[in-house]
Amino acid sequence: MKYNVLTRADLDGLVCAVILKNTEDIDKVRFSEPKFVQDREIEVYPNDIITNLPYHPNCAMWFDHHVANVRPKEFKGAFKNAPSAARVVYDYYLPRFPHLTKYEELMHYTDRIDMADLTYDEVLSPEGYLLLSMTIDGKYHEDEPYWQHLIDLLKDKPLDEIMKDPQVVEKCNKFREDDLNFRDAIRKHSRVEKNVLVTDLRSYGDNLPNGNRYFVYAFQAATNLSMRITPDRERPGMVSIGVGYNIFNRTANINVGELMKKYGGGGHKTVGSTKVKAEDADRIIQELLTYLTR
């Protein structure tokens, strides 16, 4: 049977596709944000393998690791508490496809990046797989050919060859250029509310520069939680709110994914997000801060 992969456009989602292209007959790879699957705003077909996204009853198989996602009693695929969704896919197929061990280094870094298990120096000067992951973070639909190209590169090439690929070199250079503006935006639009670093970037609209999402933690290591507020590029009139543990100060003790689930989102214990109507955003932000700072 020919399958399609429906996944998220981040390193974890792309590596899921890499593993599946080694183990199933994959016709094409499609991309979606979690909210679109959760709200049934994207078509899901009977030959879709969903990875790194919420479950949909129409799919053929489902692989995920987000604790806040609703899990059916029975489904084909796998769900478990793992560092990455790619790890769930990898562990599912490895017993039948031992050649997958050639991806052990890729899996190691995918796990680390998805868990934000990073050093201070790595955050300030990303290289290798971490830098590569940041070239995917723009999530503009026009970047889809690049995501497809990366899947093929990750499937067949070692890291040193991938980083020399002309498209990758171009994307890395563009990221470094944009990241300087992004870091400046973080400094200008962040404030501390007790233990939470709040970064409100709504004023940038569609002109928000791409950048290193981990920089906020290196910028303010004294707080143990962060909240990032941005305009939703996919849905005009909506605002994205992300909350996460500070990766250099993991002393918080809340389940972020379950908290964001109450506002129509989801995630992991240590990081989660939701998208809300712009007119409701200030109220919801204050409700979240009241909970996070208590």
C-alpha positions in Angstrom: 0.0 0.0 0.0 1.2 3.5 -0.8 1.1 5.9 2.1 1.4 9.7 2.5 3.1 11.2 5.5 1.3 14.1 7.3 3.8 15.8 9.6 4.9 19.0 11.1 7.5 21.3 9.5 10.2 21.1 12.1 13.3 18.8 12.4 11.4 16.2 14.4 8.7 16.0 11.7 11.1 15.8 8.9 13.1 13.0 10.6 9.8 11.1 11.1 9.4 11.3 7.3 13.0 10.1 6.8 12.4 7.0 8.9 9.1 6.3 7.1 10.7 6.6 3.7 13.1 3.8 4.8 10.3 1.5 6.0 7.1 2.2 4.1 6.1 2.9 0.5 5.7 6.6 0.8 4.1 8.5 -2.1 4.4 12.1 -0.7 4.9 14.1 2.4 2.4 16.8 3.5 2.8 19.4 6.3 0.4 20.9 8.8 0.4 22.7 12.1 -1.1 20.9 15.1 -4.0 23.3 15.4 -5.2 22.6 11.9 -5.4 18.8 12.6 -6.9 19.4 16.0 -9.7 21.6 14.6 -10.3 19.3 11.6 -9.3 22.1 9.2 -7.0 19.9 7.0 -8.2 16.9 5.0 -6.9 13.6 6.3 -7.0 10.5 4.1 -7.2 6.8 4.8 -3.6 6.3 3.5 -2.1 9.1 5.7 0.5 8.3 8.3 0.3 11.1 10.9 3.5 11.9 12.8 4.3 14.7 15.4 0.7 15.9 15.2 -2.6 15.2 17.0 -4.5 12.0 16.2 -7.2 12.1 13.5 -9.6 9.1 13.1 -9.3 9.0 9.3 -5.6 8.2 9.3 -4.0 4.9 8.5 -1.3 5.1 11.3 -0.3 7.6 14.0 2.9 8.2 15.8 3.3 10.9 18.5 4.8 11.8 21.9 2.9 14.9 23.0 1.4 14.2 26.4 -1.5 16.6 26.0 -2.8 15.0 22.8 -6.0 12.9 23.0 -5.2 9.2 22.4 -7.7 6.7 21.1 -8.1 3.3 22.8 -7.1 1.5 19.6 -5.0 2.7 16.6 -2.3 1.4 14.4 1.1 3.0 15.1 2.6 4.0 18.4 2.4 6.6 21.2 4.8 6.9 24.1 6.6 9.3 26.3 9.8 9.8 24.2 12.2 12.7 23.6 10.8 13.1 20.0 8.1 11.8 17.8 10.9 10.6 15.5 12.2 8.4 18.3 8.7 6.8 18.5 8.8 6.0 14.8 12.4 4.8 15.0 11.7 2.5 17.9 8.6 1.1 16.2 10.4 0.1 13.0 13.9 -0.7 14.3 13.3 -4.4 15.2 12.2 -5.1 11.5 14.6 -2.7 9.9 18.0 -2.9 11.6 19.6 -0.7 8.9 18.0 2.2 10.6 20.9 2.3 13.0 22.7 4.4 10.4 20.6 7.2 11.7 21.7 7.0 15.3 23.5 10.3 15.2 20.6 12.0 13.6 18.2 10.5 16.1 20.5 11.6 19.0 20.4 15.3 17.9 16.7 15.2 17.0 16.0 14.0 20.6 18.2 16.7 22.1 16.8 19.5 19.9 13.2 18.5 20.5 13.8 18.3 24.3 15.8 21.6 24.2 18.6 19.7 25.9 21.2 22.3 24.8 24.2 24.0 26.2 24.6 27.8 26.6 27.3 27.9 24.0 25.1 25.9 21.5 22.3 28.4 22.0 24.5 31.4 21.4 26.3 29.9 18.4 24.2 27.1 16.8 25.9 24.8 14.4 25.3 21.4 12.7 21.9 19.8 13.2 20.8 22.6 15.6 21.5 25.3 13.0 19.9 23.1 10.3 16.7 22.8 12.5 16.5 26.6 12.7 16.4 27.0 8.9 13.0 25.1 9.1 11.4 27.3 11.7 10.0 30.0 9.4 7.1 27.7 8.5 6.2 29.7 5.4 4.3 27.6 2.9 6.6 28.7 0.1 9.5 26.9 2.0 7.8 23.5 1.4 10.2 22.6 -1.5 13.1 23.2 0.9 11.5 21.0 3.5 11.1 18.2 1.0 14.7 18.7 -0.2 15.9 18.4 3.4 14.1 15.1 3.9 15.9 13.7 1.0 19.2 15.1 2.2 18.7 13.7 5.7 17.8 10.3 4.3 20.8 9.9 2.1 23.6 12.3 3.1 25.9 12.7 6.1 25.8 16.0 8.0 29.0 17.5 6.5 27.6 17.1 3.0 24.1 18.4 4.0 25.7 21.6 5.4 27.5 22.2 2.0 24.3 21.8 0.0 23.7 25.2 -1.8 20.1 25.5 -0.6 21.2 24.7 3.0 24.0 27.2 2.8 21.6 29.9 1.5 19.1 29.2 4.3 21.8 29.2 7.0 23.2 32.5 5.8 19.7 34.0 5.8 19.0 32.6 9.2 22.1 34.2 10.7 21.2 37.5 9.1 17.6 37.5 10.4 18.7 36.2 13.8 20.5 39.5 14.6 17.2 41.4 14.1 15.3 38.7 16.1 17.7 39.0 19.1 17.2 42.8 19.0 13.4 42.3 19.0 13.7 39.9 22.0 15.6 42.5 24.0 13.3 45.3 23.2 10.0 43.6 23.7 10.6 41.4 26.8 9.6 42.0 30.4 9.9 40.0 33.6 6.8 39.3 35.6 7.9 37.5 38.8 9.3 34.2 37.5 8.1 34.5 33.9 9.9 36.2 31.0 7.2 37.6 28.7 8.1 38.4 25.1 5.3 40.2 23.3 6.1 40.5 19.5 2.6 41.3 18.3 3.6 44.7 17.1 5.7 43.3 14.3 2.7 41.8 12.5 3.9 39.9 9.4 7.3 41.6 9.7 8.6 39.5 12.6 12.1 38.3 11.8 12.9 34.6 12.1 15.5 33.7 14.8 16.8 31.4 17.4 13.8 30.6 19.6 16.2 29.4 22.4 17.9 32.8 22.7 15.3 34.0 25.1 16.6 31.6 27.7 20.2 32.7 27.3 19.0 36.3 27.4 17.2 35.9 30.8 18.3 32.8 32.8 17.0 34.0 36.2 13.3 33.3 35.3 12.1 29.7 35.1 9.3 30.1 32.6 8.9 32.0 29.4 5.8 33.2 27.4 6.1 34.2 23.8 3.3 36.1 22.1 3.3 36.5 18.3 0.8 37.2 15.5 -0.3 33.9 13.9 1.1 33.8 10.4 -1.3 31.0 9.3 -4.5 32.6 10.6 -5.1 36.3 10.3 -6.8 37.7 13.4 -5.3 35.0 15.6 -2.5 35.2 18.2 0.0 32.5 19.1 0.9 32.0 22.7 3.8 29.7 23.7 4.8 28.8 27.2 7.9 26.9 28.1 10.3 26.0 30.9 13.6 27.9 30.9 16.0 25.3 29.5 18.8 26.7 31.8 16.6 26.9 34.9 14.2 24.0 35.0 12.7 24.6 38.4 9.1 25.1 37.3 6.6 22.5 38.4 3.6 22.7 36.1 2.3 20.7 33.1 2.4 23.3 30.3 0.8 21.0 27.7 -2.2 20.4 29.9 -2.5 24.1 30.8 -2.5 25.1 27.1 -5.0 22.4 26.3 -7.6 24.3 28.4 -7.2 27.1 25.8 -7.5 24.9 22.8 -3.8 24.1 22.4 -1.5 21.4 23.8 2.1 20.3 24.1 4.5 18.6 26.5 4.9 19.0 30.3 7.7 21.5 29.7 6.5 23.4 26.6 3.2 24.1 24.9 1.3 26.6 22.8 -2.1 27.7 21.6 -3.7 30.0 19.1 -6.5 32.4 20.2 -8.6 35.2 18.7 -6.7 38.5 18.8 -9.6 40.2 20.7 -9.3 37.5 23.5 -5.5 37.5 23.7 -5.0 40.1 26.4 -7.5 38.4 28.7 -6.0 34.9 28.1 -2.4 36.2 28.6 -3.4 37.6 31.9 -5.2 34.4 33.0 -2.1 32.4 32.1 0.3 34.8 33.9 -1.9 34.6 37.0 -1.5 30.9 37.0 2.2 30.8 36.1 3.3 33.4 38.7 1.3 32.2 41.6 
